[in-house]
Amino acid sequence: MGDLSAPGQPVITVQDELRSVMRNFATGVCVVSTFTETPSGRVHNALTVNSLTSLSLTPPLISLSIRRESTFLDELMESGVWAVSVLDEGGQDLARVFARPEDERRRSLRSLPGDPGASTGAVVLDGTAWLECRYHQHVVTGDHVLVIGEVVGLGADSTRSPLLFLHGGFHRFEREQA
């Protein structure tokens, strides 16, 4: 990739600059959950993401971007179903838990309040909104995979404020009083 530094200056790569620029783009924070079937039963997994995008209303499609080498991605692709829980302003601890290594995420998921989604069986956590999806297609792009899902179940609680991620940290969205 390209080098953005001037002669005699420290080397700054496009990747470094892209990361710096994207820190200025506020996103919501979500936990995506899926599961795999094993001989001893269903094993759940979840991951914090901020790459949720609405793609289409007809059909209802959303996308997630997940690192190619992620074991969570492997499980999501195997199951073909997942749930997205959009975290509310009190969801910072949940976001941190599901950004940890896989073993810690799995342990945490077993002890957190969450219900299996009616349409997919993937765990839905408490938050401002949720979506349940079935695999539609995927696109390998760079070091990530864009996974596209058809929305088969959803809901929202518009009385709650979403958790935001900006400048490398969590923030609250303050609604204007009417």
Salt bridges, closest charged atoms under 4 A:
GLU37 OE2 - ARG42 NH2 2.81
GLU69 OE2 - ARG67 NE 2.96
GLU75 OE2 - ARG106 NH2 2.21
ASP88 OD2 - ARG160 NH2 2.49
GLU89 OE1 - ARG172 NE 3.06
ASP93 OD1 - ARG96 NH1 3.85
GLU102 OE2 - ARG106 NH2 2.60
GLU104 OE1 - ARG100 NE 3.94
ASP126 OD1 - ARG160 NH1 2.94
ASP143 OD1 - HIS144 ND1 2.76
GLU174 OE2 - ARG172 NE 3.93
